[in-house]
Amino acid sequence: MKIMATNEPTSMRSSSWLNRWWLPFLWITLMPIVSVPISAIVFGALIRQPEEASFPPNNPQSQIDLFQGGSCDSFLSTPCYEYAEAVPALLAFALPGFLNLVPIAWVLSRNLEVRGAALAAFLLGSLRFAIPVLVLMFGYETVANSEGTQYFRWDTLDFIVPSEPIFSIWVLGALAWFGSLLVWAVFRVLTRRPAKAGIASVFLGIAGVLCLGLGLRALTTLGHLYIGLPFVIVGAGALRFAFLGFKSACREEARHVP
């Protein structure tokens, strides 16, 4: 009876969800099942024609003198555009994308390997969280209508590949998803030594700096607090956890030094 009483708490602790190193990776692997459809549906509902967004209507004209008129489906004509209001479009991807940051919860584990997995998964989740915002802010033109509302604008001509932003976001997101699987597959090898957890902390710190920079750019460019502030908070949190993870890894390594 005495042995059973001693072993029961240990067994309960070992089976806790916080002590399973693979759960952070499983989370970010399955999250696209939820976040991608939500973002796609919301962003699709935000697409506007020029007249709906208070812009001049599309008026395609042939760029070759031999032809009269033009078509939005021809690369020989002047471009036609579609629009999506900037702030709601960013939120359509950013809000579901916050689910990718949940793996940071596993840093509460007392197991160093689990904390290293949490930091690595959080880094990967932060990248996937940032991809849509980076694509929209740096890959598409931002214009303002007569009322001063900012919109993302893109050419409607699908030449070789679709021109809508969601295609570029999906392609980069798919690459990041496969990258997550690769990191998951090699994590065991990379973390057999406790000091290896410091590697994830270094990259997490880099991600924190990038998030801070992106947040500051959103604040200064778009001028919207509720767009830039989450990135600033995520960046600051990433730097904080990177410091704690690296410090913990150094302390654990010091214990093995004779």
C-alpha positions as a printed NumPy array, in Angstrom:
array([[  0.   ,   0.   ,   0.   ],
       [  2.837,   2.346,   0.792],
       [  4.458,   1.809,  -2.584],
       [  1.172,   2.318,  -4.385],
       [  0.588,   5.609,  -2.587],
       [  4.065,   6.788,  -3.56 ],
       [  3.817,   5.802,  -7.215],
       [  0.312,   7.097,  -7.924],
       [  1.171,  10.836,  -7.962],
       [  4.232,  10.116, -10.095],
       [  2.099,   8.183, -12.563],
       [ -0.441,  10.99 , -12.7  ],
       [  2.286,  13.555, -13.336],
       [  3.868,  11.484, -16.082],
       [  0.539,  11.14 , -17.892],
       [ -0.28 ,  14.846, -17.676],
       [ -0.886,  16.523, -21.05 ],
       [  1.776,  19.077, -20.132],
       [  4.426,  16.353, -20.097],
       [  3.803,  15.038, -23.605],
       [  6.369,  16.635, -25.901],
       [  4.538,  15.724, -29.118],
       [  1.3  ,  17.568, -28.248],
       [  2.529,  21.074, -29.254],
       [  3.474,  19.734, -32.691],
       [  0.189,  17.87 , -33.013],
       [ -1.676,  21.088, -32.202],
       [ -0.051,  23.185, -34.933],
       [ -0.397,  20.305, -37.39 ],
       [ -4.161,  20.022, -36.906],
       [ -4.978,  23.737, -36.526],
       [ -5.282,  24.417, -40.304],
       [ -8.378,  22.192, -40.272],
       [-10.061,  24.957, -38.274],
       [ -8.256,  28.184, -39.164],
       [ -7.965,  27.842, -42.961],
       [-11.691,  27.369, -43.75 ],
       [-12.673,  30.179, -41.368],
       [-10.192,  32.604, -42.933],
       [-11.147,  31.608, -46.473],
       [-14.871,  32.109, -45.866],
       [-14.445,  35.453, -44.106],
       [-11.951,  36.819, -46.638],
       [-14.148,  35.718, -49.548],
       [-17.028,  37.682, -48.042],
       [-14.817,  40.796, -47.88 ],
       [-13.953,  40.923, -51.605],
       [-15.52 ,  43.936, -53.302],
       [-15.867,  45.195, -56.851],
       [-14.677,  48.779, -57.483],
       [-18.141,  50.299, -57.334],
       [-18.861,  48.592, -53.995],
       [-15.703,  50.069, -52.487],
       [-16.236,  53.606, -53.874],
       [-13.566,  53.292, -56.556],
       [-13.899,  54.067, -60.28 ],
       [-15.362,  51.082, -62.175],
       [-13.136,  48.749, -64.143],
       [-12.851,  49.923, -67.736],
       [-10.486,  47.574, -69.575],
       [ -8.956,  48.964, -72.751],
       [ -6.815,  47.19 , -75.307],
       [ -3.135,  48.095, -75.089],
       [ -2.646,  47.263, -78.784],
       [ -3.872,  49.732, -81.381],
       [ -5.039,  46.967, -83.743],
       [ -7.749,  45.869, -81.317],
       [-10.771,  47.778, -80.076],
       [-12.098,  47.563, -76.553],
       [-10.731,  45.222, -73.919],
       [-11.54 ,  42.483, -71.447],
       [-10.68 ,  41.833, -67.828],
       [ -9.782,  38.271, -68.883],
       [ -7.113,  39.356, -71.367],
       [ -3.497,  40.201, -70.544],
       [ -3.537,  42.512, -73.588],
       [ -5.952,  44.863, -71.809],
       [ -5.465,  47.355, -69.026],
       [ -5.885,  45.701, -65.627],
       [ -9.126,  45.225, -63.735],
       [ -9.102,  45.213, -59.95 ],
       [-10.827,  43.713, -56.948],
       [-10.593,  45.075, -53.438],
       [-10.745,  44.016, -49.795],
       [-10.799,  46.47 , -46.911],
       [ -7.391,  46.342, -45.234],
       [ -8.208,  46.001, -41.538],
       [-10.997,  43.373, -41.802],
       [ -8.869,  41.418, -44.295],
       [ -5.949,  41.295, -41.868],
       [ -8.235,  40.299, -39.023],
       [ -9.797,  37.545, -41.15 ],
       [ -6.436,  35.773, -41.068],
       [ -4.944,  37.057, -37.821],
       [ -7.767,  36.116, -35.437],
       [ -7.993,  32.411, -36.451],
       [ -4.201,  32.458, -36.698],
       [ -3.897,  33.053, -32.953],
       [ -4.724,  29.349, -32.53 ],
       [ -1.233,  28.651, -33.887],
       [  0.263,  30.332, -30.806],
       [ -1.381,  28.011, -28.254],
       [  1.704,  25.689, -28.021],
       [  3.335,  28.303, -25.799],
       [  1.155,  26.85 , -23.002],
       [  3.476,  23.819, -22.84 ],
       [  6.342,  25.946, -21.498],
       [  4.584,  25.507, -18.143],
       [  5.788,  21.911, -18.141],
       [  8.592,  20.976, -15.762],
       [ 10.097,  18.736, -18.417],
       [ 12.893,  20.436, -20.351],
       [ 12.23 ,  18.418, -23.493],
       [  8.568,  19.442, -23.479],
       [  9.532,  23.093, -23.026],
       [ 11.892,  22.818, -25.967],
       [  9.093,  21.302, -28.057],
       [  6.762,  24.103, -26.96 ],
       [  9.264,  26.774, -28.004],
       [  9.878,  25.105, -31.361],
       [  6.151,  24.654, -32.033],
       [  5.466,  28.236, -30.943],
       [  8.124,  29.471, -33.365],
       [  6.526,  27.504, -36.196],
       [  3.073,  28.702, -35.173],
       [  4.293,  32.31 , -35.085],
       [  5.586,  31.943, -38.631],
       [  2.245,  30.605, -39.838],
       [  0.473,  33.349, -37.915],
       [  2.594,  36.013, -39.643],
       [  2.455,  34.671, -43.222],
       [ -0.982,  36.079, -44.208],
       [ -0.217,  39.493, -42.763],
       [  3.196,  39.63 , -44.45 ],
       [  1.703,  38.6  , -47.803],
       [ -1.051,  41.227, -47.626],
       [  1.062,  44.078, -46.305],
       [  4.115,  43.577, -48.513],
       [  2.732,  41.709, -51.519],
       [ -0.327,  43.764, -52.43 ],
       [ -0.942,  47.417, -53.098],
       [ -2.836,  49.433, -50.505],
       [ -5.087,  52.211, -51.817],
       [ -7.573,  54.584, -50.193],
       [-11.009,  55.436, -51.536],
       [-12.661,  58.857, -51.459],
       [-13.714,  58.28 , -47.849],
       [-10.145,  57.544, -46.749],
       [-10.734,  53.832, -46.119],
       [ -7.753,  51.675, -47.009],
       [ -8.159,  48.628, -49.258],
       [ -5.891,  45.919, -50.593],
       [ -6.057,  45.814, -54.392],
       [ -5.094,  43.092, -56.884],
       [ -5.425,  42.44 , -60.602],
       [ -8.283,  40.072, -61.419],
       [ -6.429,  38.417, -64.321],
       [ -5.5  ,  34.839, -63.384],
       [ -2.446,  34.429, -65.611],
       [ -0.784,  31.027, -64.924],
       [ -1.705,  31.191, -61.207],
       [ -4.677,  32.774, -59.383],
       [ -4.161,  36.424, -58.559],
       [ -6.169,  36.55 , -55.325],
       [ -4.113,  36.968, -52.126],
       [ -5.521,  33.805, -50.608],
       [ -3.678,  31.664, -53.186],
       [ -0.276,  33.081, -52.199],
       [ -1.169,  32.711, -48.541],
       [ -2.18 ,  29.083, -49.012],
       [  1.   ,  28.217, -50.919],
       [  3.281,  29.718, -48.272],
       [  1.113,  28.27 , -45.51 ],
       [  1.393,  24.802, -47.041],
       [  5.182,  25.113, -47.138],
       [  5.18 ,  26.162, -43.488],
       [  2.899,  23.216, -42.639],
       [  5.263,  20.714, -44.265],
       [  8.12 ,  22.44 , -42.473],
       [  6.32 ,  21.82 , -39.192],
       [  6.092,  18.115, -39.996],
       [  9.815,  18.052, -40.754],
       [ 10.709,  19.768, -37.493],
       [  8.448,  17.368, -35.632],
       [ 10.166,  14.404, -37.273],
       [ 13.691,  15.496, -36.326],
       [ 12.914,  17.046, -32.948],
       [ 13.85 ,  13.933, -31.022],
       [ 17.287,  13.913, -32.604],
       [ 17.892,  17.622, -32.076],
       [ 16.93 ,  17.563, -28.402],
       [ 18.723,  14.5  , -27.089],
       [ 21.07 ,  16.851, -25.296],
       [ 19.485,  19.407, -22.965],
       [ 21.607,  22.237, -24.355],
       [ 19.929,  21.777, -27.732],
       [ 16.799,  23.404, -26.315],
       [ 18.79 ,  26.633, -26.394],
       [ 18.759,  26.469, -30.194],
       [ 14.969,  26.769, -30.241],
       [ 15.253,  29.683, -27.826],
       [ 17.599,  31.533, -30.169],
       [ 15.259,  31.141, -33.134],
       [ 12.306,  32.076, -30.951],
       [ 14.115,  35.284, -30.074],
       [ 14.605,  36.014, -33.767],
       [ 10.894,  35.417, -34.356],
       [ 10.145,  37.792, -31.491],
       [ 12.182,  40.539, -33.097],
       [ 10.401,  39.979, -36.42 ],
       [  6.985,  40.132, -34.745],
       [  7.921,  43.346, -32.981],
       [  9.06 ,  44.882, -36.254],
       [  5.883,  43.781, -38.017],
       [  3.735,  45.189, -35.225],
       [  5.504,  48.523, -35.291],
       [  5.115,  48.687, -39.054],
       [  1.394,  47.961, -38.755],
       [  1.076,  50.73 , -36.18 ],
       [  2.933,  53.29 , -38.259],
       [  1.626,  52.308, -41.709],
       [ -2.012,  51.433, -41.052],
       [ -2.339,  53.469, -37.884],
       [ -4.585,  50.884, -36.214],
       [ -3.751,  49.943, -32.635],
       [ -5.685,  46.655, -32.684],
       [ -3.661,  45.403, -35.662],
       [ -0.177,  46.31 , -34.513],
       [ -0.577,  45.759, -30.769],
       [ -1.146,  41.948, -30.948],
       [  2.082,  41.57 , -32.918],
       [  3.96 ,  43.719, -30.416],
       [  2.589,  41.6  , -27.557],
       [  3.433,  38.333, -29.327],
       [  6.92 ,  39.588, -30.149],
       [  7.58 ,  40.702, -26.579],
       [  6.243,  37.407, -25.248],
       [  8.412,  35.429, -27.659],
       [ 11.508,  37.313, -26.514],
       [ 10.569,  36.699, -22.893],
       [ 10.071,  32.97 , -23.352],
       [ 13.205,  32.745, -25.473],
       [ 15.2  ,  34.224, -22.618],
       [ 13.642,  31.862, -20.083],
       [ 14.145,  28.838, -22.33 ],
       [ 17.769,  29.649, -23.034],
       [ 18.434,  30.316, -19.355],
       [ 16.816,  27.   , -18.405],
       [ 18.826,  25.14 , -21.032],
       [ 22.068,  26.643, -19.748],
       [ 21.174,  25.721, -16.168],
       [ 20.359,  22.146, -17.165],
       [ 23.6  ,  21.809, -19.104],
       [ 25.573,  23.138, -16.166],
       [ 24.296,  20.272, -14.024],
       [ 26.03 ,  17.785, -16.313],
       [ 29.387,  19.55 , -16.151],
       [ 31.7  ,  17.606, -13.815]])
